């Protein structure tokens, strides 16, 4: 060992191991090493303190630990003279083992072997700190968005972006900046590395609940933004194949259909609709024929209440006016004869009872007005039409009770205009106009905010699985508690379970198909524990709520107690990074993006809202 190395060891040594209790180590600090800072070779070295790293040398291995606490140990020794009370106070550090640096200088997390009592402990040099924080192997792609211990931290592309990520933090803690920094750095790197392959083989979809990521330069300039709106018709529409909506499970969830009664009814109506639209050349004329047959059966009924109930359904289906614009009274030329329980022609003398006619009742307004019916263009309106026809048919043959089935049609009617404003069913339209898509849900109603991510993820996931190998898709959900809450009371249990199962399937099985989920949320305590526990990498910003902290503690088992206790006091922009891409939890400070690249999530300042009076 050279003289310089001997001097360096003498300066860096801070004590020796005095106790070993499993992975918890006790280090007795030398009396002359209790200062906060030390000078060495023209540099200021920070002395060991709580949460700092410490090196324990055992042979050719450097065991790395983190200081969890310190205490004073009283040591009574024989008094040397009357002035000496015979008492000494020694500083003892409590250290938890984090990993080790082998003979090659590479850091490995975990415990290879434990130190021995008497092994010397040292301050960790900058070079070894860099080895501890180095997450990227030689020749591997990386992005640099953060610093730790005053030097830059490189995050591996493989190991981070091909994993499920969770970004948690209270509002204003820097969560959105972290998410945007991660993906903006990735896009810049992959685009520069091989733009054609980047565009062809990777896909990214961002669900943006607050309109934060739609700015021109945020994430990337080459992105598609769908600015959706249920307020009016001015918003964009998402290209979506009709069969994505005409799925029995999806419709059952949208209409909150009961399993035993309403779901089979939906299935019958869907089968009829698909059969007619796929196999009939003139669907409009064919539907008119169905309606005439149903009118014929209705006017021959002997049950007054059911007959008038069915006529009300026809009133909803048929035009309210004739070709000349005159209002149509569908019952204006018929009356109900209570004594004989049948319909009759109004004012006929002698009475003409319709059930006795054999000519399909051609002279009634209801029968004739069917000719003015036109098939609606809207997919949801056509769906409501076939559901209503199925309802009429089921009532006529006493297969279903109106009050049991009709609510499912009403719920779809209530969502009809919203669905028509949000989706475009034109053939050939592609959702992926570019490989980065932002779906802005800021101006969308609450129920559709929950519905759109479900429909799109279900469809995109199914399509991606058919693409084959070497293709990836990243699904990014900001404010994920809006759709992944396991404790929401705004919806039926069936709808909530189906939505959670869809995303849980992605996070459980998606990795095998190259589909990866990134979630960001202020309330991890509200999110399904399955989703949180299946994430591979975590960026944890400041969290204060006890339920959120418990959710993190139970899901991220490899965060040590000191790191966990620091979460409520993390400054803005600082977070704990932990997961499979890191050998151990790291406290990092994410670099703030330049103003034109940031998400629109800044806190508004009163000094800017109310400028000074310059008069």
C-alpha positions as CSV (number, residue, x, y, z in Angstrom):
1,X,0.0,0.0,0.0
2,X,1.4,3.4,-1.0
3,X,1.9,6.3,1.4
4,X,-0.9,8.2,-0.2
5,X,-3.3,5.2,0.3
6,X,-2.2,5.0,3.9
7,X,-2.9,8.7,4.4
8,X,-6.3,8.3,2.7
9,X,-7.3,5.4,4.8
10,X,-6.3,7.2,8.0
11,X,-8.4,10.2,7.1
12,X,-11.4,8.2,5.8
13,X,-11.5,5.7,8.7
14,X,-14.3,6.5,11.1
15,X,-14.3,3.5,13.5
16,X,-14.8,-0.3,13.6
17,X,-17.5,-2.8,13.9
18,X,-18.5,-3.4,17.5
19,X,-21.6,-5.6,17.1
20,X,-23.3,-7.8,14.5
21,X,-27.0,-8.6,14.8
22,X,-28.2,-10.2,11.6
23,X,-28.3,-7.5,8.9
24,X,-28.0,-4.8,11.6
25,X,-24.5,-3.7,12.3
26,X,-23.1,-1.5,15.1
27,X,-20.1,0.7,14.5
28,X,-18.1,2.3,17.3
29,X,-16.9,5.7,16.0
30,X,-13.3,6.9,16.8
31,X,-13.2,9.8,19.2
32,X,-11.4,12.1,16.8
33,X,-14.0,11.5,14.0
34,X,-17.0,13.3,15.4
35,X,-16.8,16.5,13.4
36,X,-19.5,17.2,10.7
37,X,-17.0,17.8,7.9
38,X,-13.4,16.8,7.2
39,X,-10.8,18.2,4.8
40,X,-8.8,15.9,2.5
41,X,-6.7,16.5,-0.6
42,X,-8.3,19.9,-1.1
43,X,-11.9,18.6,-0.9
44,X,-14.5,18.9,1.9
45,X,-15.8,15.4,2.9
46,X,-19.1,15.2,4.8
47,X,-18.7,12.9,7.8
48,X,-21.0,10.0,8.5
49,X,-24.5,10.9,9.6
50,X,-28.0,9.3,9.6
51,X,-29.0,8.1,6.1
52,X,-25.5,8.3,4.7
53,X,-23.5,5.4,3.3
54,X,-20.7,3.7,5.1
55,X,-18.0,1.2,3.9
56,X,-17.0,-1.8,6.0
57,X,-13.9,-3.5,4.7
58,X,-13.6,-7.3,5.0
59,X,-10.7,-8.7,3.1
60,X,-11.0,-7.7,-0.6
61,X,-14.8,-6.9,-0.3
62,X,-16.2,-3.5,0.6
63,X,-19.5,-4.1,2.4
64,X,-21.8,-1.1,1.9
65,X,-24.4,-0.1,4.6
66,X,-26.7,2.8,5.3
67,X,-26.7,4.5,8.7
68,X,-30.1,4.2,10.3
69,X,-29.4,5.9,13.6
70,X,-26.8,6.8,16.2
71,X,-26.6,6.9,19.9
72,X,-24.2,7.7,22.7
73,X,-22.7,4.7,24.6
74,X,-21.3,5.4,28.1
75,X,-18.0,3.7,28.8
76,X,-16.7,3.9,32.4
77,X,-13.0,3.5,32.8
78,X,-10.7,3.9,35.9
79,X,-10.1,7.5,36.8
80,X,-6.6,8.8,36.1
81,X,-6.7,11.6,38.6
82,X,-9.2,13.5,40.8
83,X,-10.3,15.7,37.8
84,X,-11.0,12.7,35.7
85,X,-14.5,11.3,36.6
86,X,-13.6,8.0,34.8
87,X,-16.5,8.3,32.2
88,X,-16.2,8.3,28.5
89,X,-19.0,8.8,25.9
90,X,-18.6,7.0,22.6
91,X,-20.7,7.4,19.5
92,X,-22.2,4.2,18.1
93,X,-23.8,4.0,14.6
94,X,-26.6,1.6,13.8
95,X,-26.1,0.4,10.2
96,X,-28.3,-1.7,7.9
97,X,-26.5,-3.6,5.1
98,X,-27.4,-2.5,1.5
99,X,-24.9,-4.5,-0.6
100,X,-21.3,-4.9,-1.4
101,X,-18.6,-3.9,-3.9
102,X,-16.6,-6.8,-5.2
103,X,-13.0,-7.0,-6.3
104,X,-13.8,-5.6,-9.8
105,X,-15.4,-2.4,-8.3
106,X,-19.0,-3.4,-9.2
107,X,-21.8,-2.9,-6.7
108,X,-24.3,-5.6,-5.9
109,X,-27.4,-5.2,-3.8
110,X,-28.1,-7.7,-1.1
111,X,-26.0,-9.5,1.5
112,X,-23.2,-11.7,0.4
113,X,-21.6,-12.0,3.8
114,X,-21.6,-10.3,7.1
115,X,-18.8,-8.2,8.6
116,X,-16.8,-9.3,11.6
117,X,-16.4,-7.5,14.9
118,X,-13.3,-5.4,14.5
119,X,-13.6,-4.8,10.8
120,X,-12.8,-1.2,10.0
121,X,-15.4,1.3,8.8
122,X,-14.7,4.2,6.3
123,X,-16.4,7.1,4.7
124,X,-17.5,6.1,1.2
125,X,-15.5,7.9,-1.4
126,X,-17.1,9.7,-4.4
127,X,-15.9,7.0,-6.8
128,X,-17.5,4.3,-4.7
129,X,-20.7,6.4,-4.2
130,X,-20.9,6.5,-8.0
131,X,-20.6,2.7,-8.2
132,X,-23.4,2.4,-5.6
133,X,-25.7,4.7,-7.6
134,X,-24.7,3.3,-11.0
135,X,-27.8,1.6,-12.4
136,X,-26.6,1.0,-16.0
137,X,-24.3,-1.7,-17.2
138,X,-21.5,-1.1,-19.7
139,X,-22.8,-0.3,-23.2
140,X,-26.5,-0.2,-22.1
141,X,-28.9,2.6,-23.1
142,X,-29.8,5.1,-20.3
143,X,-31.5,8.4,-19.6
144,X,-30.4,10.9,-17.1
145,X,-33.1,12.9,-15.5
146,X,-32.0,13.2,-11.8
147,X,-29.1,13.7,-9.4
148,X,-28.1,12.1,-6.1
149,X,-25.3,13.0,-3.8
150,X,-24.3,15.8,-6.1
151,X,-23.8,13.6,-9.2
152,X,-26.0,12.6,-12.1
153,X,-28.0,9.3,-11.9
154,X,-28.5,7.4,-15.1
155,X,-31.6,5.2,-15.4
156,X,-31.5,2.1,-17.6
157,X,-33.9,2.0,-20.6
158,X,-34.0,-1.8,-20.3
159,X,-35.2,-2.6,-16.8
160,X,-37.2,0.6,-16.4
161,X,-39.4,1.3,-19.5
162,X,-39.9,-2.4,-20.2
163,X,-41.5,-2.7,-16.8
164,X,-44.6,-1.5,-14.9
165,X,-43.9,1.8,-13.2
166,X,-45.7,3.6,-10.4
167,X,-45.2,7.3,-9.7
168,X,-46.8,8.5,-6.4
169,X,-46.9,11.9,-4.7
170,X,-49.1,14.6,-3.3
171,X,-50.2,17.4,-5.5
172,X,-47.2,19.8,-6.0
173,X,-44.6,17.2,-5.1
174,X,-43.2,17.0,-8.7
175,X,-45.0,13.9,-9.8
176,X,-46.0,15.2,-13.3
177,X,-42.5,16.6,-13.9
178,X,-41.0,13.1,-13.2
179,X,-43.4,11.4,-15.6
180,X,-42.8,13.9,-18.3
181,X,-39.1,13.9,-17.8
182,X,-38.9,10.1,-18.1
183,X,-40.8,9.7,-21.3
184,X,-39.4,12.9,-22.9
185,X,-35.9,11.7,-22.4
186,X,-36.8,8.2,-23.7
187,X,-38.4,9.7,-26.9
188,X,-35.4,11.9,-27.6
189,X,-33.0,9.0,-27.1
190,X,-34.9,6.4,-29.2
191,X,-35.7,8.9,-31.9
192,X,-32.0,9.9,-32.3
193,X,-30.9,6.3,-32.2
194,X,-33.1,4.9,-34.9
195,X,-36.1,7.0,-35.9
196,X,-37.8,4.5,-38.4
197,X,-37.6,1.6,-35.9
198,X,-38.8,3.9,-33.1
199,X,-41.8,4.9,-35.1
200,X,-42.6,1.4,-36.4
201,X,-42.0,-0.8,-33.3
202,X,-43.1,1.3,-30.3
203,X,-46.4,2.7,-29.2
204,X,-47.3,5.0,-26.3
205,X,-50.7,6.1,-25.2
206,X,-51.2,8.7,-22.4
207,X,-54.5,9.1,-20.6
208,X,-54.5,12.7,-19.4
209,X,-57.3,13.5,-17.0
210,X,-56.4,17.2,-16.4
211,X,-55.1,18.3,-19.8
212,X,-51.5,18.6,-18.7
213,X,-49.6,16.8,-21.5
214,X,-51.1,18.2,-24.7
215,X,-48.8,21.2,-25.0
216,X,-46.9,21.5,-28.3
217,X,-43.4,20.6,-26.9
218,X,-44.5,18.5,-23.9
219,X,-43.2,14.9,-24.2
220,X,-42.5,15.2,-27.9
221,X,-43.5,17.4,-30.9
222,X,-44.4,14.4,-33.0
223,X,-47.5,13.3,-31.0
224,X,-51.2,13.0,-31.7
225,X,-53.5,14.7,-29.2
226,X,-57.2,13.8,-29.0
227,X,-58.9,16.7,-27.2
228,X,-62.2,15.1,-26.3
229,X,-65.3,16.8,-25.1
230,X,-68.8,15.8,-24.0
231,X,-69.8,19.4,-23.5
232,X,-70.3,20.1,-27.2
233,X,-69.5,18.7,-30.7
234,X,-66.3,20.7,-31.0
235,X,-64.0,18.0,-29.6
236,X,-62.0,15.4,-31.4
237,X,-63.3,11.8,-31.9
238,X,-61.3,8.7,-31.3
239,X,-61.3,6.2,-34.1
240,X,-62.8,3.0,-32.8
241,X,-64.2,-0.1,-34.7
242,X,-67.9,-0.7,-34.1
243,X,-67.3,-4.2,-32.8
244,X,-65.3,-2.7,-29.9
245,X,-68.5,-1.1,-28.6
246,X,-70.8,-3.9,-29.8
247,X,-69.3,-6.3,-27.3
248,X,-71.7,-8.0,-24.9
249,X,-69.4,-7.5,-21.9
250,X,-68.7,-3.9,-22.7
251,X,-72.4,-3.1,-23.2
252,X,-73.4,-4.9,-20.0
253,X,-71.0,-2.7,-18.1
254,X,-72.0,0.5,-19.9
255,X,-75.7,-0.2,-19.2
256,X,-75.1,-1.7,-15.8
257,X,-77.0,-4.8,-16.9
258,X,-78.0,-7.5,-14.4
259,X,-76.5,-10.9,-15.0
260,X,-79.7,-13.0,-15.0
261,X,-82.2,-10.8,-16.8
262,X,-80.8,-7.8,-18.6
263,X,-77.6,-9.3,-20.0
264,X,-79.4,-12.1,-21.8
265,X,-81.8,-9.5,-23.2
266,X,-78.8,-7.5,-24.5
267,X,-77.4,-10.6,-26.1
268,X,-80.6,-11.3,-28.0
269,X,-80.8,-7.8,-29.3
270,X,-77.1,-7.7,-30.4
271,X,-77.5,-11.0,-32.3
272,X,-80.5,-9.6,-34.2
273,X,-78.7,-6.3,-35.0
274,X,-75.5,-8.1,-36.2
275,X,-77.5,-10.6,-38.3
276,X,-79.5,-7.8,-40.1
277,X,-76.6,-5.5,-40.7
278,X,-74.3,-8.3,-42.0
279,X,-76.7,-10.3,-44.0
280,X,-79.5,-8.0,-45.3
281,X,-79.0,-5.9,-48.3
282,X,-81.7,-3.3,-47.5
283,X,-81.7,-3.1,-43.7
284,X,-84.0,-0.2,-43.5
285,X,-86.8,-1.9,-45.5
286,X,-86.2,-5.1,-43.5
287,X,-86.6,-3.3,-40.2
288,X,-89.8,-1.7,-41.4
289,X,-91.2,-5.2,-42.1
290,X,-90.3,-6.2,-38.6
291,X,-92.0,-3.1,-37.2
292,X,-95.2,-3.8,-39.3
293,X,-95.4,-7.3,-37.9
294,X,-95.0,-6.0,-34.4
295,X,-97.7,-3.4,-34.9
296,X,-100.0,-6.1,-36.3
297,X,-99.5,-8.2,-33.1
298,X,-99.8,-5.2,-30.9
299,X,-103.2,-4.1,-32.3
300,X,-104.5,-7.6,-31.9
301,X,-103.6,-7.8,-28.1
302,X,-106.2,-8.4,-25.5
303,X,-104.1,-6.9,-22.6
304,X,-104.8,-3.2,-22.5
305,X,-101.9,-2.2,-20.2
306,X,-99.3,-4.1,-22.2
307,X,-100.7,-2.9,-25.5
308,X,-100.5,0.8,-24.6
309,X,-97.0,0.2,-23.2
310,X,-95.9,-1.2,-26.5
311,X,-97.5,1.7,-28.4
312,X,-95.4,4.1,-26.3
313,X,-92.3,2.3,-27.4
314,X,-93.4,2.8,-31.1
315,X,-93.9,6.5,-30.3
316,X,-90.2,6.7,-29.4
317,X,-89.0,4.9,-32.5
318,X,-91.2,6.5,-35.2
319,X,-90.9,10.1,-36.5
320,X,-93.0,12.6,-34.6
321,X,-94.2,14.2,-37.8
322,X,-95.3,13.1,-41.3
323,X,-93.6,14.1,-44.6
324,X,-95.5,17.4,-44.6
325,X,-94.3,18.3,-41.1
326,X,-97.7,17.6,-39.4
327,X,-97.7,16.0,-35.9
328,X,-98.8,12.4,-35.9
329,X,-101.1,11.0,-33.3
330,X,-100.5,7.3,-33.5
331,X,-103.7,6.5,-31.6
332,X,-105.9,9.1,-33.3
333,X,-107.9,6.6,-35.3
334,X,-108.2,3.7,-32.8
335,X,-109.9,3.2,-29.4
336,X,-109.8,0.5,-26.8
337,X,-113.1,-1.3,-26.2
338,X,-113.0,-2.2,-22.5
339,X,-115.9,-4.6,-22.6
340,X,-114.5,-6.8,-25.3
341,X,-110.8,-6.0,-24.4
342,X,-109.7,-5.2,-28.0
343,X,-108.8,-2.3,-30.3
344,X,-111.5,-0.9,-32.6
345,X,-111.6,1.7,-35.4
346,X,-112.7,5.0,-33.9
347,X,-116.2,6.1,-34.8
348,X,-117.0,3.0,-36.9
349,X,-120.6,1.9,-36.9
350,X,-121.1,-0.9,-36.7
351,X,-117.9,-1.4,-34.7
352,X,-114.9,-2.7,-36.5
353,X,-112.7,-4.7,-34.2
354,X,-109.1,-4.8,-35.3
355,X,-108.3,-8.4,-34.1
356,X,-110.9,-9.6,-36.5
357,X,-109.2,-8.1,-39.5
358,X,-107.1,-10.4,-41.8
359,X,-105.5,-7.7,-43.9
360,X,-102.6,-6.8,-41.5
361,X,-104.6,-3.7,-40.4
362,X,-103.4,-1.4,-43.3
363,X,-105.6,1.6,-42.5
364,X,-104.4,2.5,-39.0
365,X,-102.1,5.5,-38.7
366,X,-99.6,3.4,-36.6
367,X,-99.3,0.8,-39.3
368,X,-99.0,3.3,-42.1
369,X,-96.6,5.6,-40.3
370,X,-94.0,2.8,-40.2
371,X,-93.3,3.7,-43.9
372,X,-91.8,7.0,-42.7
373,X,-89.3,5.3,-40.4
374,X,-85.6,5.7,-41.4
375,X,-82.7,3.8,-39.9
376,X,-80.6,6.1,-37.7
377,X,-76.9,6.7,-38.7
378,X,-75.6,6.8,-35.1
379,X,-74.3,3.4,-33.9
380,X,-75.7,3.9,-30.4
381,X,-79.1,5.1,-31.8
382,X,-79.2,2.0,-34.0
383,X,-78.4,-0.1,-30.9
384,X,-81.2,1.5,-28.9
385,X,-83.6,0.8,-31.9
386,X,-82.8,-2.9,-31.9
387,X,-83.0,-3.0,-28.1
388,X,-86.4,-1.4,-28.2
389,X,-87.6,-3.8,-31.0
390,X,-86.4,-6.7,-28.9
391,X,-88.2,-5.3,-25.9
392,X,-91.5,-5.0,-27.8
393,X,-91.1,-8.6,-29.1
394,X,-90.4,-9.9,-25.6
395,X,-93.4,-8.1,-24.2
396,X,-95.7,-9.4,-26.9
397,X,-94.7,-13.0,-26.3
398,X,-94.6,-12.5,-22.5
399,X,-90.9,-13.3,-22.4
400,X,-89.8,-10.3,-20.3
401,X,-91.4,-7.7,-17.9
402,X,-91.1,-4.1,-19.1
403,X,-89.9,-2.9,-15.7
404,X,-87.2,-5.5,-15.5
405,X,-85.6,-4.7,-18.9
406,X,-86.5,-1.1,-19.9
407,X,-83.9,0.5,-17.4
408,X,-81.0,-0.9,-19.4
409,X,-82.3,0.9,-22.5
410,X,-82.7,4.1,-20.5
411,X,-79.2,4.0,-19.3
412,X,-77.8,3.6,-22.9
413,X,-80.1,6.5,-24.1
414,X,-78.6,8.7,-21.4
415,X,-75.1,8.0,-22.7
416,X,-76.0,8.1,-26.4
417,X,-75.0,11.7,-27.1
418,X,-71.7,11.5,-25.1
419,X,-70.6,8.3,-26.9
420,X,-71.5,9.8,-30.3
421,X,-69.4,12.9,-29.5
422,X,-66.4,10.8,-28.5
423,X,-66.0,8.0,-31.0
424,X,-65.7,7.8,-34.8
425,X,-66.7,4.4,-36.3
426,X,-65.6,5.2,-39.8
427,X,-63.9,2.2,-41.5
428,X,-60.2,2.5,-42.1
429,X,-59.6,5.3,-39.5
430,X,-56.5,4.5,-37.3
431,X,-56.0,5.4,-33.7
432,X,-52.3,5.5,-34.2
433,X,-51.7,8.5,-36.4
434,X,-48.3,8.7,-34.7
435,X,-46.7,6.3,-32.2
436,X,-47.3,8.7,-29.3
437,X,-50.9,9.5,-28.5
438,X,-52.3,11.7,-25.8
439,X,-56.0,11.3,-24.9
440,X,-57.1,14.5,-23.2
441,X,-60.0,13.8,-20.9
442,X,-60.2,17.1,-19.2
443,X,-63.5,18.2,-20.8
444,X,-65.2,14.8,-20.5
445,X,-68.0,13.9,-18.1
446,X,-67.1,11.8,-15.1
447,X,-68.7,8.5,-16.2
448,X,-67.1,8.7,-19.6
449,X,-63.7,9.5,-18.0
450,X,-63.9,6.0,-16.5
451,X,-65.3,4.4,-19.7
452,X,-62.9,5.7,-22.3
453,X,-59.7,4.2,-20.8
454,X,-61.4,0.9,-20.3
455,X,-62.7,0.7,-23.9
456,X,-59.4,1.8,-25.4
457,X,-57.1,-0.3,-23.2
458,X,-59.2,-3.4,-23.8
459,X,-59.2,-2.9,-27.5
460,X,-55.5,-1.8,-27.9
461,X,-54.3,-4.6,-25.7
462,X,-56.2,-7.2,-27.8
463,X,-54.9,-5.7,-31.0
464,X,-51.3,-5.5,-29.8
465,X,-51.2,-9.2,-28.8
466,X,-51.8,-10.1,-32.4
467,X,-48.8,-8.0,-33.7
468,X,-46.2,-10.6,-32.8
469,X,-42.7,-10.1,-31.2
470,X,-40.4,-7.1,-31.1
471,X,-43.3,-4.6,-30.7
472,X,-44.0,-2.7,-27.5
473,X,-46.8,-0.6,-26.2
474,X,-46.7,1.6,-23.1
475,X,-49.9,2.6,-21.4
476,X,-49.5,5.7,-19.2
477,X,-52.3,6.7,-16.8
478,X,-51.9,10.0,-15.0
479,X,-54.2,10.6,-12.0
480,X,-54.8,6.8,-12.0
481,X,-57.0,6.8,-8.9
482,X,-59.8,8.1,-11.2
483,X,-60.1,4.7,-12.9
484,X,-58.2,2.2,-10.7
485,X,-59.9,2.9,-7.4
486,X,-60.9,-0.1,-5.4
487,X,-63.1,1.9,-3.1
488,X,-65.3,4.0,-5.5
489,X,-69.0,4.3,-4.6
490,X,-70.0,6.1,-7.7
491,X,-70.6,2.9,-9.7
492,X,-72.0,-0.6,-9.5
493,X,-69.7,-3.3,-8.2
494,X,-69.9,-5.2,-11.5
495,X,-68.7,-2.2,-13.5
496,X,-65.9,-1.5,-11.0
497,X,-64.7,-5.1,-10.9
498,X,-64.7,-5.4,-14.7
499,X,-62.6,-2.2,-15.0
500,X,-60.1,-3.3,-12.4
501,X,-59.9,-6.8,-13.9
502,X,-59.0,-5.3,-17.3
503,X,-56.1,-3.3,-16.0
504,X,-55.0,-6.0,-13.6
505,X,-54.8,-8.4,-16.6
506,X,-52.5,-5.9,-18.4
507,X,-50.2,-5.5,-15.3
508,X,-50.2,-9.3,-14.7
509,X,-49.9,-10.7,-18.2
510,X,-48.9,-7.7,-20.4
511,X,-45.2,-8.1,-20.0
512,X,-45.2,-11.3,-22.0
513,X,-46.7,-9.4,-25.0
514,X,-44.6,-6.2,-24.7
515,X,-47.4,-4.2,-23.0
516,X,-46.2,-2.1,-20.0
517,X,-48.3,0.1,-17.6
518,X,-47.2,3.3,-16.0
519,X,-49.5,4.9,-13.4
520,X,-49.2,8.2,-11.6
521,X,-51.4,9.1,-8.6
522,X,-51.8,11.4,-5.6
523,X,-53.7,8.6,-3.7
524,X,-52.0,5.2,-3.9
525,X,-54.2,4.2,-1.0
526,X,-57.2,4.4,-3.3
527,X,-55.7,2.2,-6.0
528,X,-56.2,-1.5,-6.2
529,X,-53.5,-3.3,-4.1
530,X,-53.0,-5.8,-7.0
531,X,-52.0,-3.0,-9.3
532,X,-49.6,-1.4,-6.8
533,X,-48.0,-4.6,-5.8
534,X,-47.4,-5.8,-9.4
535,X,-45.4,-2.7,-10.4
536,X,-41.7,-3.3,-10.9
537,X,-40.3,0.2,-10.3
538,X,-41.5,3.0,-8.0
539,X,-40.9,6.8,-7.9
540,X,-42.3,7.9,-4.6
541,X,-42.6,11.7,-4.0
542,X,-43.9,13.3,-0.9
543,X,-46.9,11.5,0.7
544,X,-48.5,12.6,3.9
545,X,-51.8,10.6,4.2
546,X,-51.4,7.6,6.5
547,X,-53.4,5.3,4.2
548,X,-51.2,6.2,1.3
549,X,-48.1,5.5,3.4
550,X,-49.5,2.1,4.5
551,X,-50.2,1.2,0.8
552,X,-46.6,2.0,-0.1
553,X,-45.2,0.2,2.9
554,X,-47.2,-3.0,2.1
555,X,-46.5,-3.0,-1.6
556,X,-42.8,-1.9,-1.7
557,X,-41.4,-4.3,0.8
558,X,-37.7,-3.4,0.0
559,X,-37.8,0.2,1.3
560,X,-36.0,0.4,4.6
561,X,-37.5,2.1,7.6
562,X,-35.4,5.2,7.5
563,X,-36.2,5.8,3.8
564,X,-39.9,5.2,4.5
565,X,-40.0,7.6,7.4
566,X,-38.5,10.3,5.1
567,X,-41.3,10.2,2.6
568,X,-43.6,12.8,4.3
569,X,-40.8,15.4,4.4
570,X,-39.4,15.0,0.9
571,X,-38.9,18.4,-0.8
572,X,-40.6,19.2,-4.2
573,X,-38.9,17.3,-7.0
574,X,-37.2,14.8,-4.7
575,X,-38.4,11.2,-4.7
576,X,-37.4,7.7,-3.6
577,X,-36.6,5.4,-6.5
578,X,-36.9,1.7,-5.8
579,X,-37.5,-1.4,-7.8
580,X,-35.9,-4.0,-10.0
581,X,-33.9,-1.5,-11.9
582,X,-32.1,-0.5,-8.7
583,X,-30.0,-2.5,-6.3
584,X,-31.4,-0.6,-3.4
585,X,-33.7,2.4,-2.7
586,X,-32.2,5.7,-3.8
587,X,-33.2,9.3,-2.9
588,X,-32.9,11.3,-6.2
589,X,-33.8,14.8,-7.2
590,X,-35.5,15.0,-10.6
591,X,-34.3,17.9,-12.7
592,X,-37.1,20.3,-13.5
593,X,-37.9,20.6,-17.2
594,X,-37.7,23.9,-19.1
595,X,-40.9,25.9,-19.0
596,X,-42.0,25.1,-22.6
597,X,-41.5,21.4,-22.0
598,X,-43.3,21.1,-18.7
599,X,-46.8,19.7,-18.2
600,X,-49.5,22.3,-17.5
601,X,-49.5,21.5,-13.7
602,X,-47.7,24.5,-12.2
603,X,-49.2,26.2,-9.1
604,X,-50.6,29.6,-10.0
605,X,-49.1,32.5,-8.2
606,X,-51.2,35.4,-6.9
607,X,-48.4,37.8,-7.8
608,X,-49.0,36.9,-11.4
609,X,-52.8,36.7,-11.3
610,X,-53.0,40.1,-9.6
611,X,-50.2,42.3,-11.1
612,X,-49.0,45.4,-9.2
613,X,-50.8,48.7,-9.9
614,X,-48.5,50.7,-12.2
615,X,-50.5,53.9,-12.0
